[in-house]
């Protein structure tokens, strides 16, 4: 009636967003892991091979509205699986993308709290966009010869970020 359930979901999403921001701010390695995991999740969402340069906003706007609930459920499941494996970066990446999609669902279902949902989504998408840009900066060829080996390792990490989900998406 008043959107209490939706407000509660938005509060949970806000908590995930804050956890992701704090996780990325803790340590450069954590920030890089979160950036690579987020980039892999966005690539999965777009249905492209990890490592290919992709933009977050067009990827999200190209999602079929009839599949929002299913996509949200798949992302939440992936976040739970990553949490079970104690992989914080992957958990936060998938949970944050799920929150972004759910905020759009909330916005449509409850116009009375659409402003709150839109505000959350704008901040979260900007953060996800920054993370993916960071990841692409990490995997792009470095100017130093010493970074060549590290860049290959980062590309492999990015490619491994969500292989089971990529396979499931192809089956669907």
C-alpha positions as CSV (number, residue, x, y, z in Angstrom):
1,X,0.0,0.0,0.0
2,X,2.7,2.5,1.0
3,X,5.6,0.7,-0.6
4,X,7.1,-0.5,2.7
5,X,8.5,-3.6,1.1
6,X,10.0,-1.7,-1.7
7,X,11.6,0.9,0.6
8,X,13.0,-2.0,2.6
9,X,14.5,-3.5,-0.5
10,X,16.0,-0.1,-1.5
11,X,17.6,0.1,2.0
12,X,19.2,-3.3,1.5
13,X,20.4,-2.2,-1.9
14,X,21.9,0.9,-0.4
15,X,23.7,-1.2,2.1
16,X,25.2,-3.3,-0.6
17,X,26.3,-0.1,-2.4
18,X,28.0,1.2,0.7
19,X,29.7,-2.1,1.3
20,X,31.0,-2.1,-2.3
21,X,32.3,1.5,-1.9
22,X,34.0,0.6,1.4
23,X,35.5,-2.6,0.0
24,X,37.0,-0.7,-3.0
25,X,38.4,2.0,-0.7
26,X,40.1,-0.4,1.6
27,X,43.0,-1.5,-0.5
28,X,44.2,-1.1,-4.1
29,X,44.1,-4.9,-4.6
30,X,40.5,-5.0,-3.3
31,X,39.5,-2.2,-5.7
32,X,41.1,-4.0,-8.6
33,X,39.4,-7.3,-7.8
34,X,36.1,-5.5,-7.5
35,X,36.6,-3.7,-10.7
36,X,37.5,-6.9,-12.6
37,X,34.6,-8.8,-11.0
38,X,32.2,-6.0,-11.9
39,X,33.5,-5.8,-15.5
40,X,33.0,-9.5,-15.9
41,X,29.5,-9.3,-14.5
42,X,28.6,-6.4,-16.9
43,X,30.1,-8.4,-19.8
44,X,27.9,-11.4,-18.8
45,X,24.9,-9.1,-18.6
46,X,25.6,-7.8,-22.1
47,X,26.3,-11.3,-23.4
48,X,29.8,-10.5,-24.6
49,X,33.1,-12.1,-24.0
50,X,34.8,-10.8,-20.9
51,X,37.5,-8.3,-21.7
52,X,35.6,-6.7,-24.6
53,X,35.1,-3.0,-23.9
54,X,31.5,-2.4,-23.0
55,X,29.6,0.5,-21.6
56,X,27.4,0.0,-18.5
57,X,24.5,2.4,-19.2
58,X,23.7,1.1,-22.7
59,X,24.0,-2.5,-21.5
60,X,21.5,-1.8,-18.7
61,X,19.1,0.1,-21.0
62,X,19.2,-2.7,-23.6
63,X,17.9,-5.3,-21.1
64,X,14.5,-6.6,-22.1
65,X,12.0,-5.4,-19.5
66,X,10.2,-8.7,-19.7
67,X,13.4,-10.4,-18.4
68,X,14.2,-8.0,-15.6
69,X,12.8,-10.3,-12.8
70,X,14.6,-13.3,-14.2
71,X,17.9,-11.4,-14.7
72,X,17.6,-10.0,-11.1
73,X,17.1,-13.6,-9.8
74,X,20.1,-14.9,-11.7
75,X,22.3,-12.1,-10.5
76,X,21.1,-12.6,-6.9
77,X,21.8,-16.4,-7.2
78,X,25.3,-15.6,-8.5
79,X,25.9,-13.2,-5.6
80,X,24.9,-15.9,-3.1
81,X,27.1,-18.5,-4.8
82,X,30.1,-16.1,-4.7
83,X,29.3,-15.4,-1.0
84,X,29.3,-19.1,-0.3
85,X,32.7,-19.4,-1.8
86,X,33.9,-16.4,0.3
87,X,34.6,-14.3,-2.9
88,X,33.7,-10.9,-1.7
89,X,34.5,-9.0,-4.9
90,X,32.3,-11.3,-7.0
91,X,29.5,-11.2,-4.4
92,X,29.5,-7.4,-4.3
93,X,29.7,-7.1,-8.1
94,X,26.7,-9.3,-8.8
95,X,24.7,-8.0,-5.8
96,X,25.2,-4.4,-6.9
97,X,24.1,-5.2,-10.5
98,X,21.1,-7.0,-9.1
99,X,20.3,-4.0,-7.0
100,X,20.4,-1.7,-10.0
101,X,18.0,-3.9,-11.9
102,X,15.7,-4.2,-8.9
103,X,15.7,-0.5,-8.4
104,X,14.3,-0.2,-11.9
105,X,11.6,-2.7,-11.1
106,X,10.7,-0.8,-7.9
107,X,10.6,2.5,-9.9
108,X,8.0,1.0,-12.3
109,X,5.9,-0.7,-9.6
110,X,5.9,2.0,-7.0
111,X,5.8,5.5,-8.7
112,X,5.5,7.0,-5.2
113,X,9.1,6.1,-4.4
114,X,10.4,6.3,-7.9
115,X,12.6,9.3,-7.0
116,X,14.4,7.2,-4.3
117,X,14.9,4.3,-6.7
118,X,16.2,6.6,-9.4
119,X,18.6,8.3,-7.1
120,X,20.0,5.0,-5.9
121,X,20.3,3.7,-9.4
122,X,22.1,6.8,-10.7
123,X,24.7,6.6,-8.0
124,X,25.1,2.8,-8.3
125,X,25.5,2.9,-12.1
126,X,28.0,5.7,-11.9
127,X,30.0,3.6,-9.4
128,X,29.7,0.5,-11.6
129,X,30.8,2.6,-14.6
130,X,33.9,3.8,-12.7
131,X,34.7,0.2,-11.8
132,X,34.4,-1.1,-15.3
133,X,36.6,1.8,-16.6
134,X,39.2,0.9,-14.0
135,X,39.1,-2.8,-15.1
136,X,39.6,-1.8,-18.7
137,X,42.5,0.4,-17.7
138,X,44.0,-2.6,-15.9
139,X,43.7,-5.0,-18.8
140,X,44.7,-2.6,-21.6
141,X,48.3,-2.9,-22.7
142,X,50.6,-1.1,-20.3
143,X,53.3,1.3,-21.4
144,X,55.9,-0.4,-19.2
145,X,57.3,-3.8,-20.3
146,X,56.9,-5.0,-16.7
147,X,53.2,-4.7,-16.8
148,X,52.8,-7.2,-19.7
149,X,52.8,-10.2,-17.5
150,X,50.5,-8.6,-14.9
151,X,48.1,-7.5,-17.7
152,X,47.9,-11.1,-19.0
153,X,47.1,-12.3,-15.4
154,X,44.4,-9.6,-15.1
155,X,42.9,-10.6,-18.4
156,X,42.7,-14.2,-17.2
157,X,41.1,-13.1,-14.0
158,X,38.5,-11.1,-15.9
159,X,37.8,-14.0,-18.2
160,X,37.2,-16.3,-15.2
161,X,35.0,-13.8,-13.4
162,X,31.7,-15.6,-14.3
163,X,32.1,-18.6,-16.6
164,X,29.2,-20.6,-15.2
165,X,26.8,-17.7,-15.7
166,X,28.0,-17.1,-19.2
167,X,27.3,-20.8,-20.0
168,X,23.8,-20.6,-18.4
169,X,23.0,-17.4,-20.3
170,X,23.9,-19.1,-23.6
171,X,21.6,-22.0,-22.7
172,X,18.7,-19.7,-22.0
